[in-house]
Amino acid sequence: MKNLLILSIAMMLVLALVGCAGEASAEAEYQSVIEAMTESFTALSDEIDAAESADAVAGVLNSYATEVPAINSRFVGLQEKYPDTDLEAFQESESFVNAISELENANMRVIQTIVGLEQRFGDDESVQEAAWGYIQSLSMTEEDLPGDS
């Protein structure tokens, strides 16, 4: 009976450790997606700032409008892989909180950059259409993109 109790306690510890490892893995994977989005936002802002013409800006925005849904698809995949993950639980992790903060800063810079396009290029239709396409892409996954299926 004593051996059975020890065995059951050992099994509970193993299950708890596996659960913790799963949470750590989920956190690392979510953080990876957040970092990819931060890099995308930062690169987008840098490329728009460097673009010298309305056509160049439109090209940059159109390019990133296909990149964002791919990142969003990764996020959806993680939600399917870890359906019981509580993202709020990751708020205790300093690295996760820092990654979210960096994402928020990069996102704010993108917003300011896109808002500033009107000052740089006025009512240029190609820039406005590309900016709107990019904004719409923020809520898309790869499945939402038009094209060959």
Secondary structure as UniProt FT lines:
FT   HELIX           2..50
FT   HELIX           54..81
FT   TURN            83..84
FT   HELIX           87..92
FT   HELIX           94..121
FT   TURN            122..123
FT   HELIX           125..137
FT   TURN            138..139
FT   HELIX           142..144
//
